[in-house]
Amino acid sequence: MTPDPRRHPWRPDLAAAGLEGRVPSRRFVTGTPRQVRTGCAALKATPDDAAGQTSQLLWGESFTVYEEVDGWAWGQNLTDGYVGYVRNACLDARVTGPSHRVIALRSFVYPRPDLKAPPREVLSLGSPVTVEGGRDGYVAITGGGWVFAGHLVPWNHAEPDFVATAGRLLGVPYLWGGRTSLGLDCSALVQLVLAVAGLSAPRDSDMQRNELGRLIEGDGGAALRRGDLVFFPGHVGLMVDDERLIHATAFTMTVTVEPLATVVARTDPTRGGGVLAVRRLDVTSRR
């Protein structure tokens, strides 16, 4: 096999035990389960605070650690398989299964069930949490702290209109590697709104183009409808209707709605841009 460093915990000196016999490496190890205990955590290709992030981890996501060195953990996000380095301080050895997810765009974690208390963290839409009890309209969650109960839904709850969920994120800043309602990139927008709809999606737009839904038309010539995924070189968006696209774009540095024709013209089909593919999702398929 040809390992993809984004989704295979593989380096020439170290790899996951499950890859033994499939990839060359000097050492294979069994990973250690951890769970994210900060509102979000930057995932990087190198263990360097100055390095740009390749993705983010959300509170409550599980992360398998294969190496810990100098305050960094190298491992894999179990939500989407993405591999990278994260600061050890963001991870907790206590791992629990989620009972709920955040359905508000964001919600504060308080030290006690009191809206006047200074918040400890801010959780983003889609973050998994484990509820341990509650009182006074708040719930205690694993990892410490209290969240307003009205900002959560059961883990198996699904919001099927993922285009409407994307509309809630209009104006959110574009952030390379971002996966939260404070900032996200084009493929994270798709991944996040599908997660809220109960659908799993890979992290990057090329993965989504190869793996999500069914191909409608390779060149975008078919009639489009609400919810279709439209792929460009290095980019993806969702159709709001048969003419408009909602996407997180570096052109405006926001989540915005534009005519599809405007986006196509900007990508310049005469120079290898334009629509690469359109894929349609079966929203009845749940994880």
N, C-alpha and C positions, 0 to 999 in steps of 0.2 A: 504494500500500500504506500501511497504518497501522503505523509502526514501533513495536515493543515495545522500550523502552530497556533491558530486561533481556537481550534477545537480539539486538538490532541495534546495532552500533557506529555510532551516529548521534547527533549534536548539531547544532544550527543552524549552528555554526561549523566543524564537522569531522565527517567520516564515512568509513567504509571505502570503498575504491575500488569494491568489488563492489556497492555500493548506489547508485552513480551512475545517475541516470535513474529511480530508484525512490523516492528521498526528497530533500527540499530541504535543501541545505547549501551553505555558502560555499566549502568546500574538501573534496576527496576525496583520500585518501592510501592507498598500499599499506602494509600493516602489516609489522612486523619480527618474525620469530619469536624467542621467548625460552622458557626452561624454568625451572620453579620449583626452587629449590635450598635451600629451608628446609623443615622438617618440615610446616608448613602456613603459609599467608599469608592475612591478612584481605583480603577484597575489599569495597570500599566504594563507595557511590553518589557520594561527594564526596571529594576529596583532603584529608582531615582526619583526623588521628590520633584525635580525640575523637569522630568520627562512628561510629555503630554499623555493624557489618559486615552486608552483604547476603548474603554467601556466603564460602566459603574456597577456596583453591587448595591442592592437595596436592603434596608433593614429586614431581617428575618430570612433572607435567602441563605441557602446552605452552600458551603464552599469547601471542597476537598483540598486539603493542604498536602503537598508532596515534599516541600522543603521549607525550612525556616532559617533565615540567615540575616543577621544585623537588623532585626526589627521588621523584616519583610517576610511574607509568606507567598510562596509560588504554588499555584493550584488552579482549580477549575470550578466555575460557577455551575451548580447543578441545574439551575433554571434553564440556561441556554447553552451550556457546555463551553462557554468562553473561558480561555486560559490566560492567566497573567499574574502579576505581582500586586499584592495589596498589603497595606500596613497591618502588622500583627495586632496592633491596638484596636483595630476595627472588628476583630473576631472574638468569639466566645466559644469555649469548649462545650458548653451546654447546648445541645441540639434538640429541638422539639419540632414536631410537625405542626403546620399552620392550621388554625381553626377559623380564621377570618382574614380578610384583606381590607386595606384602606380603599374606600370608594370616594371619599372627598378628594379634591385636588391635592390637598396636603392637610396634615393634622399634627398638632403638637403632642409631645409626650411630657406629662407633668410629673413632678415628684410625689404628688398627692392629688386626690380628686377635687381640685380647686382651681378654677379658671384664673385666679389671681396669683397663683404660684408661678415662679420663673420656669419656663419650659426647659427641658433637658435636650430634646431632639425635635426635629420636624420630619415626619414621615410623608412619603409621596404616594399619590394614587397608585394602587396596585401592590403596595408593599404587604407581604404576608406577616401576620402576627398570630401569636398564640394567647388566647384569653384565659386567664386563671380565675377570674371572679370579678365582681363589680359592686358598685354602690353609687348612689347620688348621680346617676346618669353617666358615670364613667366606668371603664373596665381596666383592671390590672392586666398587664401583658408580661409574658416571659421576657426577661432581659431588664426588667425594672422600669416602673413608671405606670402612669395612667393615661388613657386616651378617651376622648369623648365617644361614647358608645354609638351615637348617631353617625359617626364618620366611618363605621365599619359595616361590612356585610359578611355573612358566612362564606367560607372559602369556596364552596361549590356554587355560590350565586354567580349568575352570568347576566351581563348587560348585552343583549344580542345586537343592538344597533351600534356597532363600533364606529361608524361614521359620526354619529351623534356624540360619542365619547371624544372623538378627535376634535369636534367642534368646541367642546369644553376647554380644550387646550389652546385655542386661538390666542395669539399674542405671547405665548410662552417663548422665551428666548431660545434661539438656536445655540446648541452647545455641542461641540465635537466630542463624541463618546458619551454624552449625557443620556441618562435613562429616566429622569425624574421630571415632575411637573415644574421644577425650577429651571430646567434647561435640558433639551434633548436634541438628538439629530434625526435625520429623516427615517432611518430604519428603526430607531428606538420608538418613534411615534407609532409606527405600524405595530411593532412588537408589544408596546404597552396597551394600545387600545384593543388588540386581539386578546391579550391576557385578561383584560377586564371582561371580555366576551366569553371567556373560558376556553380560548384557543391558544395553543402553544405556537410560537414562531421563533425561528432562529434570529441571531443578532444582526447580521449585516445584510445589505440589500442584495448582494449577489447570491447569498444563501437563500434569501426569501424568494428570489426570482427562480431558483432551481427547485425549491421544495414546497412552496405554499400553493394551495389550490390547484386549479387546472388552467392550462394555457388556452387563452381565448384567441389570440392573434399575435403572431410573432412581431409584426410590424405596427401594431396598434390600429389596423384598418377596420377592425370589427366595431359594431355598435357597442358603445360603452354604457354602463349603468352604475348606479350608486353602489359603492363598496368595492368596485374593481380596483385592483392594484396595478398601477402603471409604473413601469420601470424604464429608467434612463441610464446612461453610463454613470455608475456610482451614485445613483439616486433613485428614490421611490416616493410615490404619493398615493393618496386614496381619492377616488372619484366621489364627489359630493352628489353629482347628478351626471347627465350625459355630456356636460360641457366643462364643469369646473373641478379643479383639483385642490385638495387640502394637503399641505405638506410642510415639513420643517425645512426651511431653505436658508442657505447662507446668503442668498441674494438680498433678502430683507432682514436676515438674522432673527427670524421669528417663525412660529407656526402661522401660516396664512392661507387664504383661499385665492386662487387665480384661475383665469380661463386656461384650460389645458393648452389651447393654441398658443397662448403667450409663453408658457413654459417650453413648449416644443421649439418655438422660434428662438428662444434664448439659448437653448442647447445646440442650435445650429446643426440641423441634420446634414447639411452639405459637408460638414467636417467630422462626420462620424458620430454626431449627437442624435437627438430625437428619441423616439420611443423604441426601446429594445423589445419589450414584451408587455402583454396585459394578461393578468391572471385573475381568476374568479374563485372566491372562497365558498365552500359549503359550510354555512354557519351552523348546521346541525351537528357537525363533527366537534365533539368536546374532548378535552384531555381527560 
